[in-house]
Amino acid sequence: MSTAALLSATGLHKSFGPTEALRGASLCVQAGEVVAVMGPSGSGKSTLLHCLAGIVQPDAGATYYQGRRLTDLTDAERTALRRTDFGFVFQFGQLVPELTCVENVALPLRLGGLRRREAERAALAAMARLEVDDLAPKRPGDVSGGQGQRVAVARALVTEPKVIFADEPTGALDSLNGERVLRLLVSAATEHGTAVVLVTHEPRVAAYSTREVIVRDGRTTEQVVA
Amino acid sequence: MSVGHTLLGLLESGPRHGYDLKRDYDAKFGHDRPLHYGQVYSTLARLLRNGLVSERGTEAGGGPERKSYAITDAGVSDVEQWLATPEKPEIYLQNTLYTKVVLALLSGRSAQQVLDTQRSAHLAAMRTLTARKAGGDLADVLICDHALFHLEADLRWLELTAARIDELAERVRS
């Protein structure tokens, strides 16, 4: 494993039943860089992201975060790590419909034990960076898709994570809204030195990255020496 | 792009000297390829000859004489017709990249490598354009968007070809 890497994976294998999703995938992410993970549908991109984030346990291979092997952590330790050090942005259905937008953004801080007032103050600051602070009292059902996605990005950033995992974050948006979400996501992450792992099959989305890694048939174009 | 029609279009907002026309053109359309003065004056001479512009007097100053040009009714009709005529869609059949892929397959080299190398070059160009959009005005954004969509179309072809590479290999080797 590279000592300079913030996050790395080597030789990941993962099967779901008879389907081999990953067949020796490797990836290395440095602090502050934006890495696009590209590849056709079914190539294993999302499974790789889930393994990197410790959401899914690989059948073989290892993932390291800040020198710690994720597979050696307990479930509770991995959950805590995801709450404090990782942020997530997905394509659909991330916001809790019963909560207001500011409550949604404050949620990771509240789960971390922060008092409501402090959590919502930090949430509003994150929402302002994403230009959605005016939506604070609204519920997700009352905002547009692009606005909701920016609220989701604010929630991913509110804990000031070291890594943001974004899986097709603009897949459900039109070009203009997608561009706005990406621009704000990447600039906010870069401002804080946050690394972004950006899963996408769209070249225009990948163009916001600093480099790309291709996943094909469960393998990556990147070789990482264990 | 038709420089003549573009200059005519710029003149629709009012008479202009050749120098001002060049400045307008460069600011709005000449991001990568500003007009040469010679091209401006030769184009204006042609438009004048064809009755699409007329001279509106000459200013004599400290420097060379400055002729002012105005668009004529015939010029306005010409611009209207140009705007209403669709551009021919650009279709690149049998392009260099296709040739490289087939030759790689025929010679037993890695066609996938050809595609990967090209993808990387395309993405690098797209990153440059995306960065330029971030620091540019709306005109920059629109120009870069156009280029980005064209590069993306190439990349979609690359991905589809990558998905069909085994089938293509069988065909070209049979």
Interface residues (C-beta under 8 A of the other chain):
Chain A: A36 P40 R183 H201 E202 P203 R204 A206 A207 Y208 S209 T210 E212 I214 R216 T221
Chain B: D116 R119 S120 H122 L123 M126 R127 L129 T130 A134 L148 F149 L151 E152 L155 R156 E159 A162 A163
